[in-house]
């Protein structure tokens, strides 16, 4: 069992300091255009003339039944999915290659590296590791409540602590496009909400695509919620929750939209 620790939830002054602003740069993030793509697995067309726009600097959450293509869409945007039979995935304005950071459901920390070395893994592999980056990683670990664990191996950390480490590793990549595939689903309810709140502050100003099966998570974190369904898959519903994320889960508006979103998902399951 890993040692327990605590970290600051949303609203703590520690997370609104100049230090956070220096780490989480609000760059002009481009929009991602999924433009009339067709993708097939054998004779089955998963996407057929499918289009979706991810607004720049905003978080889009994808919901839909298992197997409808949500994770495949993330892989396609990251450049690791199946080949496109037609269509294109590009940036607007055109900035060349889609430069993405990825965070999945599993933390994928290397067991022989310390927490801070896992957070800095990308920079080290590219030969870009500097003292300034190492200090930035220390700052992030402190903000995430992991400052006393930077030299611990993953085996000494709890599941929630490892997920925080994975989030920091994603942030340290400095990409303006962030793809997240159910990154919070393995956490208990309390740590899930805390890590969601921390993630919102850390990815502020970036173009984010988050896949989730949790309607409440989508309503708390997204600027726009998109529901996918059907075969071939299509967008069957879209909504924009009021206010700015992270939204309080108990607010009347979120409760009302939760019911609407569940109805949309039920309708989608019947397609």
C-alpha positions in Angstrom: 0.0 0.0 0.0 1.4 3.4 -1.0 1.8 6.1 1.6 -1.2 8.5 1.9 -0.9 12.1 1.0 -3.3 15.0 0.4 -3.4 17.7 -2.2 -5.1 20.9 -2.6 -8.6 20.8 -4.1 -10.1 23.3 -6.5 -10.3 26.8 -5.1 -7.2 26.6 -2.9 -5.2 29.8 -3.3 -2.1 27.7 -3.9 -3.5 26.7 -7.3 -4.1 30.3 -8.4 -0.6 31.7 -7.8 1.7 33.2 -10.4 3.6 29.9 -10.2 0.6 28.1 -11.9 0.4 30.8 -14.5 4.0 30.4 -15.4 3.6 26.6 -15.7 0.3 26.5 -17.5 0.8 28.8 -20.4 -2.5 30.0 -22.1 -1.1 29.8 -25.6 -3.3 30.4 -28.6 -4.4 26.8 -29.1 -5.6 25.8 -32.5 -8.9 24.1 -33.3 -8.8 20.5 -34.5 -10.8 19.7 -37.6 -12.0 16.2 -38.3 -13.2 16.8 -41.8 -15.4 14.2 -43.6 -13.3 11.1 -42.6 -14.1 7.6 -43.5 -12.5 4.7 -41.5 -13.2 1.0 -41.9 -12.4 -2.2 -40.0 -12.7 -4.9 -42.6 -16.0 -4.4 -44.3 -17.5 -2.4 -41.4 -17.3 1.4 -41.6 -16.8 2.8 -38.2 -16.8 6.4 -39.5 -18.4 7.3 -42.8 -18.1 11.0 -43.9 -17.8 12.0 -40.3 -16.9 15.5 -39.2 -16.3 17.1 -35.8 -14.6 20.4 -34.8 -12.7 20.7 -31.5 -12.7 24.4 -30.7 -9.3 25.9 -29.9 -8.5 26.4 -26.2 -11.6 24.6 -25.1 -12.4 21.1 -23.6 -14.7 18.8 -25.6 -16.0 15.7 -23.9 -17.1 12.6 -25.9 -19.8 10.3 -24.6 -21.4 7.3 -26.2 -21.8 3.6 -25.9 -18.8 1.3 -25.6 -17.4 0.4 -29.0 -18.9 3.3 -30.9 -15.4 4.7 -31.8 -14.6 7.3 -29.1 -11.1 5.9 -28.4 -10.5 5.3 -32.0 -11.2 8.9 -32.7 -8.6 9.9 -30.2 -6.0 7.6 -31.8 -6.8 9.0 -35.2 -6.2 12.6 -34.0 -2.9 11.4 -32.4 -1.8 9.8 -35.6 -1.8 6.2 -34.3 -5.2 5.0 -35.5 -6.2 3.0 -38.7 -5.7 4.7 -42.1 -8.2 7.1 -43.4 -10.1 6.0 -46.5 -11.1 9.6 -47.1 -11.1 12.9 -45.4 -8.5 14.7 -43.4 -7.7 15.7 -39.8 -6.0 19.1 -39.5 -5.5 22.2 -37.5 -7.2 25.6 -37.9 -5.3 27.8 -38.4 -3.0 25.4 -40.2 0.1 24.9 -38.0 1.4 21.8 -39.7 1.7 18.5 -37.7 -0.9 17.8 -34.9 1.4 17.9 -31.8 -0.5 16.1 -29.1 0.0 14.9 -25.5 -1.8 11.7 -24.5 -3.2 10.6 -21.1 -5.0 7.3 -20.8 -6.8 5.4 -18.2 -3.7 3.6 -17.0 -0.9 5.7 -15.6 1.9 3.8 -17.5 4.6 5.0 -15.1 7.9 3.1 -15.6 8.4 1.1 -12.4 12.1 1.5 -12.3 12.0 5.3 -12.5 11.3 7.7 -9.6 8.1 9.8 -9.8 10.0 13.0 -11.0 11.9 11.0 -13.6 8.6 9.6 -14.9 7.2 13.1 -15.1 10.3 14.2 -17.0 10.5 11.1 -19.2 9.6 12.8 -22.5 12.2 15.6 -22.2 14.8 13.1 -21.2 14.1 10.8 -24.2 14.3 13.8 -26.5 17.6 15.0 -25.0 15.9 18.2 -23.8 16.1 17.8 -20.1 17.4 20.9 -18.3 17.7 22.1 -14.7 14.9 24.6 -15.4 12.5 21.8 -16.5 13.4 19.7 -13.5 12.6 22.7 -11.2 9.3 23.1 -13.1 8.5 19.5 -12.5 9.2 19.9 -8.8 6.9 22.9 -8.7 4.1 20.9 -10.3 4.6 18.0 -8.0 4.3 20.3 -5.0 1.1 21.8 -6.4 -0.3 18.4 -6.9 0.5 17.4 -3.3 3.4 15.1 -4.3 6.3 17.2 -3.3 7.4 14.7 -0.7 7.3 11.8 -3.1 9.4 13.0 -6.1 12.1 10.3 -5.4 9.6 7.4 -4.7 9.2 4.6 -7.2 5.6 4.0 -8.5 5.3 0.9 -6.3 5.4 3.2 -3.3 2.5 5.3 -4.5 -1.2 4.9 -4.3 -3.3 4.6 -7.5 -4.5 8.2 -7.2 -0.9 9.5 -6.7 0.3 7.6 -9.8 -2.6 9.1 -11.8 -1.6 12.6 -10.6 2.0 11.8 -11.8 0.6 10.7 -15.2 -1.3 14.0 -15.4 1.9 16.0 -14.6 3.8 14.0 -17.2 1.2 14.9 -19.8 1.4 18.6 -18.8 5.2 18.6 -18.9 5.1 17.8 -22.6 3.9 21.4 -23.2 1.5 20.5 -26.0 -1.4 22.7 -26.8 -3.5 19.7 -27.8 -4.3 17.2 -25.1 -6.1 13.9 -25.6 -7.4 12.1 -22.6 -9.0 8.6 -22.6 -10.9 8.0 -19.4 -8.0 9.2 -17.2 -10.1 9.4 -14.0 -12.2 6.2 -14.2 -10.0 4.1 -12.0 -10.1 6.5 -9.0 -12.4 6.6 -6.0 -15.1 9.3 -6.0 -13.2 11.8 -3.8 -9.8 11.5 -5.6 -11.6 11.6 -8.9 -13.2 14.9 -8.2 -10.0 16.4 -6.8 -7.9 15.2 -9.8 -10.6 16.5 -12.1 -10.4 20.0 -10.5 -6.6 19.9 -10.7 -6.7 18.8 -14.3 -9.0 21.7 -15.3 -6.5 24.2 -14.0 -3.5 22.5 -15.6 -5.0 22.2 -19.1 -6.6 25.7 -19.1 -6.3 27.3 -22.5 -5.4 24.1 -24.4 -7.5 22.2 -26.9 -8.6 19.1 -25.1 -10.5 16.1 -26.1 -11.7 13.9 -23.2 -13.4 10.5 -23.6 -15.5 9.5 -20.7 -18.4 7.2 -19.8 -19.5 9.4 -16.9 -22.1 12.1 -17.8 -21.5 14.0 -14.6 -17.7 14.1 -15.3 -18.5 15.5 -18.8 -20.8 18.2 -17.4 -18.3 19.2 -14.7 -15.3 19.5 -17.0 -16.4 20.2 -20.6 -17.0 23.4 -22.5 -18.9 21.2 -24.9 -20.3 17.7 -24.5 -20.7 15.6 -27.7 -22.7 12.4 -27.8 -21.8 9.8 -30.4 -23.8 6.8 -31.4 -24.8 4.7 -34.3 -23.0 2.5 -36.9 -21.4 4.2 -38.7 -20.9 6.5 -35.8 -22.3 10.1 -35.9 -22.9 13.0 -33.6 -26.4 12.6 -32.2 -26.4 15.4 -29.6 -24.3 18.3 -28.4 -24.6 20.7 -25.5 -22.7 23.4 -23.7 -23.0 23.4 -19.9 -23.3 26.8 -18.3 -20.5 28.5 -16.4 -16.9 27.6 -16.3 -15.3 24.3 -15.4 -14.9 22.7 -13.0 -18.5 23.0 -12.1 -19.9 22.0 -8.7 -21.6 18.5 -9.1 -24.5 19.5 -6.9 -25.6 22.6 -8.7 -29.3 22.6 -9.9 -28.3 23.3 -13.5 -25.9 20.4 -13.6 -28.5 18.1 -12.1 -31.0 19.2 -14.7 -28.6 18.7 -17.6 -27.5 15.3 -16.1 -31.0 14.0 -16.7 -31.1 15.5 -20.2 -27.7 13.9 -21.0 -28.8 10.5 -19.8 -31.8 10.7 -22.0 -29.6 11.5 -25.0 -27.3 8.6 -24.2 -30.3 6.2 -23.9 -31.6 7.4 -27.3 -28.2 6.9 -28.8 -28.0 3.3 -27.4 -31.2 2.6 -29.4 -29.7 3.6 -32.7 
